[in-house]
Amino acid sequence: MQESPKKSKTSAGKLIKRFGFLGFMFFLVKGLLWLIIPAVIAYFSC
């Protein structure tokens, strides 16, 4: 009986870790684009 709560706990933990990784990647890409797009606009505007 105790295995099923452990199983759901580990699957929930994996889910949280997956969302944490996806959130990190989202903000990493967003931050890089936030820096790159204005630099490209400034480069081509001159």
N, C-alpha and C positions, 0 to 999 in steps of 0.2 A: 504493500500500500504506500510505503514512503517513497518508492521509486518514481511514481508519477509526478508528485510535486517537484522533485529534483529535476526530472526531465523537463517540465514546463519552465522551471527556474533557469536551467541552462539554455533552453531555446529562447527564453525572453532575454537572457544575457547576451546571447549571440545577436539577437535582433537589435538590442540597444547598441552593441558594438558596431553593427553594420550601419545603423543610422548615424552613429558618431563618425564613422569613417566617411560616409557619404556627405555628411554635413561639413566635415573638414575639407574634403575635396571641392565641394561647392564653393565654400568661402575662399579657398586657395585660388581657384580659377577666377572667381569674381574679383578678388583683389588684384590678380595679375592683369586682368582685362581693364580694371580701373586705372592701372598705371600705363598699360601699353596703348590703349586707344587715344588718350590725350597726347601721348608722345608721337604717335603716327600722325595725328591731325596737325600737331605743331610742325612736324617735319615736312609734311606735304603742303602746308599753307605758305611757307616761305618761298 
